[in-house]
Amino acid sequence: MILLSKSPLLTNFLSSLLLSLTVILASCTDHRIPPEPQRFRLKKTVSTNSQGSTTTILNYNDEGKLNSFVNGDQAYNVKYDALGRFINVHLAENANAIIRRYGYDANSNVNYIQINSYRGEVGLEIISGMTLNYKETRYPTSSSLDDSPSPRSLLSYYTFEAGNLIRLEREINYPSQNEVLTPVTYQYDDKPNPYFGLLPLGISIEESLNKNNALIPTDELIYNSNGLLAQKNINFTYPTIYRSTITFEYEAY
């Protein structure tokens, strides 16, 4: 019988073998469990045009929900209900100064958006109200926007496909007549939309639902090294000339 303690050569051999097996097993474990991909969310935008620039900074709570933002020199808070749905946006210094209010249907789809203005001496004034209709998905099929005190209303009909709005039809209803606008169709890139889920910022319902970024012929989209939208150059030439640039910054979370 040979004892390990009596055989230095065998002891060294077995120790080396054990170390090699440990390294191999650790290496296999690293390959078997790949690291989670890094996630990014919108943190800051800067919009610049001939009138100047406006900076918007977004802040999130521990649950990853947008809970406040600063647009220019005005700060806003976002309020949620017990189900985690945003129900209003108000001035940070005055919870009663509600500039946007949201309602929901039985499936927790946003079915009403009320836009208000707030002036200290007057209080809240309703500017417009939008009612949204749904069928069997989380994407609206139509909406009606009523401007106050104007008697007209804007009807919109949405067609979504693969998570993006691909066709928008609109008509303006006046008391005496209707005006049908030319339908608009959209194509998209394969990059994530930085505004996805950020309806409280005051963007359109379709912009908050689109999975990707619309490819508008007059716009130029520039991406960063992570494949995220970094800059959007907007160039309108009709009916008036309008040019603006929006830059996007992100934070990892």
FIMI-351896 format. One record per residue (C-alpha): residue in three letters; x, y, z. Coordinates in nm, 4 decimals. Layout:
BEGIN
Ala_X_Y_Z
...
***
This chain:
BEGIN
Met_0.0000_0.0000_0.0000
Ile_0.1305_0.3419_-0.1001
Leu_0.0523_0.6417_0.1210
Leu_0.0151_0.9859_-0.0404
Ser_0.2140_1.1438_0.2364
Lys_0.4973_0.9055_0.1573
Ser_0.4948_0.9881_-0.2199
Pro_0.5672_1.3541_-0.2980
Leu_0.5565_1.2946_-0.6751
Leu_0.2097_1.1383_-0.6624
Thr_0.0854_1.4100_-0.4290
Asn_0.2050_1.6858_-0.6654
Phe_0.0500_1.5058_-0.9640
Leu_-0.2898_1.4722_-0.7990
Ser_-0.2836_1.8320_-0.6767
Ser_-0.2117_1.9577_-1.0287
Leu_-0.4877_1.7356_-1.1692
Leu_-0.7381_1.8651_-0.9155
Leu_-0.6454_2.2270_-0.9904
Ser_-0.6875_2.1687_-1.3651
Leu_-1.0307_2.0121_-1.3145
Thr_-1.1373_2.3059_-1.0978
Val_-1.0335_2.5572_-1.3656
Ile_-1.2113_2.3555_-1.6365
Leu_-1.5333_2.3324_-1.4345
Ala_-1.5277_2.7038_-1.3556
Ser_-1.4731_2.7822_-1.7219
Cys_-1.7650_2.5598_-1.8232
Thr_-1.9882_2.7311_-1.5677
Asp_-1.9020_3.0747_-1.7103
His_-2.0014_2.9612_-2.0587
Arg_-2.3176_2.7911_-1.9410
Ile_-2.4579_3.1072_-1.7734
Pro_-2.4055_3.4056_-2.0070
Pro_-2.4080_3.7525_-1.8521
Glu_-2.7319_3.9495_-1.8751
Pro_-2.7327_4.2121_-2.1519
Gln_-2.7015_4.5694_-2.0304
Arg_-3.0257_4.7671_-2.0341
Phe_-3.0590_5.1369_-2.1071
Arg_-3.3358_5.3916_-2.0541
Leu_-3.3800_5.7497_-2.1653
Lys_-3.2266_6.0001_-1.9244
Lys_-3.1993_6.3297_-2.1109
Thr_-3.3056_6.5004_-2.4334
Val_-3.2039_6.8362_-2.5775
Ser_-3.4296_6.9879_-2.8437
Thr_-3.2795_7.2701_-3.0484
Asn_-3.4374_7.4908_-3.3157
Ser_-3.4195_7.8495_-3.4356
Gln_-3.5938_7.9681_-3.1171
Gly_-3.3356_7.8135_-2.8816
Ser_-3.3024_7.4841_-2.6961
Thr_-3.4958_7.2938_-2.4290
Thr_-3.3484_7.0266_-2.2035
Thr_-3.5594_6.7494_-2.0519
Ile_-3.4202_6.5316_-1.7708
Leu_-3.6010_6.2151_-1.6607
Asn_-3.5938_6.0524_-1.3153
Tyr_-3.7136_5.7030_-1.2235
Asn_-3.8216_5.5366_-0.8987
Asp_-3.6981_5.2064_-0.7540
Glu_-3.9534_5.0173_-0.9644
Gly_-3.8151_5.1669_-1.2831
Lys_-4.1177_5.3895_-1.3437
Leu_-4.0873_5.7519_-1.4505
Asn_-4.1685_5.9492_-1.1355
Ser_-4.0518_6.3005_-1.2250
Phe_-3.8955_6.5064_-1.5007
Val_-3.7698_6.8571_-1.5646
Asn_-3.8608_7.0241_-1.8925
Gly_-3.6743_7.3504_-1.9385
Asp_-3.7075_7.5361_-1.6079
Gln_-4.0269_7.3582_-1.4961
Ala_-4.0296_7.0425_-1.2819
Tyr_-4.3123_6.7865_-1.2896
Asn_-4.4109_6.4825_-1.0837
Val_-4.5953_6.1737_-1.2063
Lys_-4.8606_6.0219_-0.9788
Tyr_-4.9550_5.6511_-0.9855
Asp_-5.2541_5.4618_-0.8526
Ala_-5.2531_5.1427_-0.6420
Leu_-5.2259_4.9329_-0.9602
Gly_-4.9076_5.1104_-1.0696
Arg_-5.0770_5.3092_-1.3487
Phe_-4.9874_5.6747_-1.4013
Ile_-5.2984_5.8840_-1.3398
Asn_-5.1729_6.2415_-1.3641
Val_-4.8793_6.4742_-1.4193
His_-4.8632_6.7830_-1.1986
Leu_-4.6284_7.0664_-1.1204
Ala_-4.3686_6.9565_-0.8669
Glu_-4.4430_7.2490_-0.6353
Asn_-4.8217_7.2072_-0.6494
Ala_-4.9941_6.8669_-0.6576
Asn_-5.3233_7.0370_-0.7471
Ala_-5.1776_7.1878_-1.0638
Ile_-5.2543_6.8853_-1.2811
Ile_-5.1550_6.9443_-1.6428
Arg_-5.2407_6.5940_-1.7710
Arg_-5.4892_6.3399_-1.6395
Tyr_-5.5304_5.9780_-1.7534
Gly_-5.8207_5.7314_-1.7390
Tyr_-5.8260_5.3565_-1.8058
Asp_-6.0596_5.0892_-1.9355
Ala_-6.1194_4.7490_-1.7742
Asn_-5.8005_4.6139_-1.9381
Ser_-5.5857_4.9008_-1.8019
Asn_-5.5493_5.0598_-2.1446
Val_-5.5351_5.4396_-2.1433
Asn_-5.8772_5.5405_-2.2730
Tyr_-5.8853_5.9080_-2.1784
Ile_-5.6282_6.1880_-2.1714
Gln_-5.7171_6.5328_-2.0443
Ile_-5.4840_6.8244_-2.1116
Asn_-5.5049_7.1242_-1.8797
Ser_-5.3386_7.4604_-1.8441
Tyr_-5.2648_7.6058_-1.5030
Arg_-5.2476_7.9716_-1.4082
Gly_-5.2222_8.0628_-1.0449
Glu_-5.4875_8.3349_-1.0523
Val_-5.7302_8.1311_-1.2654
Gly_-5.6510_7.7738_-1.1671
Leu_-5.7003_7.4786_-1.4001
Glu_-5.8521_7.5161_-1.7436
Ile_-5.9266_7.2213_-1.9704
Ile_-5.7572_7.2611_-2.3089
Ser_-5.8482_6.9315_-2.4706
Gly_-5.9690_6.5807_-2.4028
Met_-5.8905_6.2644_-2.5987
Thr_-6.0982_5.9462_-2.5867
Leu_-5.9336_5.6258_-2.7112
Asn_-6.1020_5.3044_-2.8277
Tyr_-5.9623_4.9504_-2.8264
Lys_-6.0640_4.6085_-2.9524
Glu_-5.8645_4.3035_-2.8487
Thr_-5.5101_4.4382_-2.8130
Arg_-5.3224_4.6992_-2.6142
Tyr_-5.3107_4.9211_-2.9224
Pro_-5.5908_5.1746_-2.9844
Thr_-5.7960_5.1465_-3.3017
Ser_-5.9311_5.5028_-3.2957
Ser_-5.9429_5.8226_-3.0932
Ser_-6.1410_6.1448_-3.0724
Leu_-5.9726_6.4693_-2.9696
Asp_-6.1942_6.7601_-2.8659
Asp_-6.0408_7.1052_-2.8338
Ser_-6.1882_7.3518_-2.5896
Pro_-6.3532_7.5932_-2.6600
Ser_-6.3322_7.5121_-3.0318
Pro_-6.6352_7.3230_-3.1683
Arg_-6.4217_7.1033_-3.3913
Ser_-6.2898_6.7559_-3.3126
Leu_-6.0140_6.5403_-3.4619
Leu_-6.0875_6.1737_-3.5318
Ser_-5.7915_5.9380_-3.5752
Tyr_-5.7882_5.5759_-3.6913
Tyr_-5.4819_5.3646_-3.6122
Thr_-5.3412_5.0508_-3.7723
Phe_-5.0636_4.8832_-3.5736
Glu_-4.8494_4.5953_-3.6919
Ala_-4.5611_4.4199_-3.5151
Gly_-4.5685_4.6779_-3.2359
Asn_-4.5607_4.9873_-3.4583
Leu_-4.8162_5.2262_-3.6068
Ile_-4.8081_5.1642_-3.9823
Arg_-5.1090_5.3688_-4.0966
Leu_-5.2806_5.6790_-3.9569
Glu_-5.6089_5.8135_-4.0976
Arg_-5.7597_6.1401_-3.9723
Glu_-6.0571_6.3618_-4.0265
Ile_-6.1561_6.6941_-3.8755
Asn_-6.5180_6.7334_-3.7761
Tyr_-6.6679_7.0816_-3.7868
Pro_-7.0300_7.1626_-3.6941
Ser_-7.1201_7.1999_-4.0614
Gln_-6.8739_6.9742_-4.2464
Asn_-6.5963_6.7149_-4.2217
Glu_-6.2471_6.7364_-4.3695
Val_-6.0748_6.4055_-4.4439
Leu_-5.6969_6.4287_-4.4310
Thr_-5.4595_6.2288_-4.6494
Pro_-5.3700_5.8967_-4.4789
Val_-5.0101_5.8600_-4.3635
Thr_-4.8143_5.5338_-4.3700
Tyr_-4.4959_5.4633_-4.1758
Gln_-4.1911_5.2409_-4.1940
Tyr_-3.9505_5.1737_-3.9065
Asp_-3.5926_5.0933_-3.8193
Asp_-3.5008_4.7950_-3.6003
Lys_-3.3750_5.0044_-3.3058
Pro_-3.5636_5.0624_-2.9767
Asn_-3.7828_5.3707_-2.9501
Pro_-3.6448_5.5846_-2.6617
Tyr_-3.9947_5.7194_-2.5833
Phe_-4.1552_5.3763_-2.5448
Gly_-4.3831_5.3730_-2.2383
Leu_-4.3176_5.7394_-2.1559
Leu_-4.6647_5.8815_-2.2275
Pro_-4.6512_6.1070_-1.9148
Leu_-4.3863_6.3171_-2.0922
Gly_-4.6667_6.4559_-2.3071
Ile_-4.5819_6.2690_-2.6268
Ser_-4.8499_6.1217_-2.8527
Ile_-5.0152_5.7909_-2.7687
Glu_-4.8664_5.6263_-3.0785
Glu_-4.5153_5.7487_-2.9995
Ser_-4.5370_5.5953_-2.6530
Leu_-4.6518_5.2599_-2.7976
Asn_-4.4199_5.2237_-3.0985
Lys_-4.1508_4.9624_-3.0492
Asn_-3.9143_5.1203_-3.3025
Asn_-3.8353_5.4576_-3.4602
Ala_-4.0353_5.5833_-3.7584
Leu_-3.8336_5.6461_-4.0739
Ile_-3.9561_5.9840_-4.1984
Pro_-3.8080_6.0903_-4.5368
Thr_-3.7315_6.4415_-4.4070
Asp_-3.5668_6.3150_-4.0858
Glu_-3.2141_6.1899_-4.0250
Leu_-3.1582_5.9327_-3.7499
Ile_-2.8131_5.8867_-3.5941
Tyr_-2.7326_5.6004_-3.3559
Asn_-2.4695_5.5489_-3.0861
Ser_-2.2343_5.2533_-3.0393
Asn_-2.5029_5.0637_-2.8450
Gly_-2.7464_5.0863_-3.1357
Leu_-2.9625_5.3462_-2.9607
Leu_-3.1025_5.6600_-3.1197
Ala_-2.8559_5.9373_-3.0362
Gln_-2.9742_6.2219_-3.2569
Lys_-3.2739_6.3077_-3.4713
Asn_-3.2509_6.5842_-3.7292
Ile_-3.5922_6.7096_-3.8405
Asn_-3.6230_6.9016_-4.1680
Phe_-3.9640_7.0253_-4.2786
Thr_-3.9865_7.2199_-4.6016
Tyr_-4.3641_7.2262_-4.6501
Pro_-4.5857_7.4126_-4.5750
Thr_-4.3134_7.6107_-4.3948
Ile_-3.9424_7.5548_-4.3445
Tyr_-3.8707_7.4105_-4.0013
Arg_-3.5513_7.2513_-3.8785
Ser_-3.4732_7.1113_-3.5362
Thr_-3.2405_6.8639_-3.3682
Ile_-3.3097_6.6321_-3.0754
Thr_-3.0241_6.4580_-2.8959
Phe_-3.0803_6.1595_-2.6666
Glu_-2.8764_6.0458_-2.3668
Tyr_-2.9269_5.7221_-2.1748
Glu_-2.8428_5.5605_-1.8433
Ala_-2.7762_5.1939_-1.7729
Tyr_-2.9941_5.0211_-1.5158
***
